Amino acid sequence: MEWLSATVDYGIIGLLVVMSIIAVSIAVERHLVYKKIRLEDFDDKKSLEIELTKKLHVIATIGSNAPYIGLLGTVLGIMLTFYTMGREGMMDTGKIMTGLALALKATAIGLVVAIPSITFYNFLLRKVKVLITQWETVNGRKRI
């Protein structure tokens, strides 16, 4: 059952760290793209929308799934704690509480990944809507 401890510590938490790095990297990249984008380069709204919304789904996916991955780590950690309790019979309550506290760290890290990811997603989506509205305003005036 020791493999379960390594799975929680390195597998689940490692995956959450990688997801966090991906979400932040994409958010920074998209923000830089939005700052440099030239709306006049786009003739139609659909091509502008496609360019603006590239990779945003990845941030949303990370934000919505990180808590579940953290919860999976917590469940595996609690299973390990119960297994250890069953194998050893009588256990010190300090060991039990330590095991449960370590199991809950996966959920905490999942939330630490999810909250900023969803915040980044909402911030970027708002910027997309503003840029599209600006494009519509400029192109609406040209047609009149």
N, C-alpha and C positions, 0 to 999 in steps of 0.2 A: 504493500500500500504506500510505500515511500514515493513511488513514482507519482502518486496523486499530489503529494506536497510539491514536488518539482513542477508538475503540470500547472498548479495554481500559481505558484510563485513566478515561474519563468514563462509558461505558456500563456495563461490568461492575462496576467499583468503585462507581459511583454507585448502581447497582441494589442492591448489597450494603449500602451505607449506608442506603438507604431501607428495605430489609428489616429492618435492625437497629433503626431508629427505630420501625417498626411493631411488631416483637416486644416491644421494651421498653415501648412505650406500652400495648399490650394487657396485658402482664404487670402493669404498675402499676395499670391500670384494674381488672383482675380481683382483684388483691390488695385494693384498696379496697372492691370489692363484697363480698368474702368477710368483711372486717372489719365491715361494716355489715349483713350479711344477718340477717334475723330468721327463724329456723327455724320458729317457731310460725306464720308466715304461710302455710306450705305444708301442704296437706291430704294430698297424696300424694307418694310418693317420686319418681315420674317427672317431675313438674313441677319439683321441687327439682333433680333431676339436669340437666334441660334448662337451667335458670337458671344452675347452677354451671359447666357445661361450655361455655357460650357462648364462642366465639372461641378456645378452647384449640387447636382444630385448626389455626388460622392460625400460632400459635407453633410447633407441631410441624412444620408444613409448611416454615416458614422454616428451622428448625433442621436439618431433614433435607436440604434442597436447597441451602443456602448453600455447603457444600463443593463441590458439583458446579458451581455457577455460578463459584466461585473457580477451580476446575480448568479450566473453559472459558476463563476469562481467561488462565490460564497457558499453555494450548495455543495460543491466539491470539497471545500474546506471543512464544512460542518460534517459531511460524511466521513472525512478522515478523522475528525475529532471523535465522532461516535465509534468508529471502528477501533481507534486506539483505546477508548474507554472500555469497549467490550473485550478487547484482547487482554488488557492489563487488569481488568476487574476493578478493584478499589483504586481510585485515583485521587490525587490532591485536587481540590477545587481550583487552585491557582493554575494548574496545568490545563484544566478544562476551559477556564475563562480565557487563558492565553490563546488556546487553540481557536476558540470562537472569535476572539478579537482579531486574530490574524486572518480568519476566514472573511470577516466583514470588510477587510481592507480592499478586497476586490470590488465590492459594491461601491465603496467610496471612490476608488479610482475610476470606475465606470461612470459615476456621476461627474467627476472632475473632467472627464473627457467629453461627456454629453452636453453639459451646460454651455461651455464656450462654443462647441460646434454648432449648436442650435442658435446661439447668439450671433455667431459669424454668418450663418446661413440667412437669418432674418435681416441682418445689416446689409448683406450683399444683395439680397432679393429686393430690398427697398431701393438700393442704388440702381438696380436694373430697371425698376419701375420708373424712377426719376429720369434716367437716361432715355427710356422709350418715350416718355411723355415729352421730353425736350425735343426728341426727333420728330414726334408727331406735330408739335407746335411749329417747328421750323418748316416742315414739309407741308403742313396744312396752309400756311401763309403763302407759300410759293404757288399753290394751285389756285388760289382765289384771284 
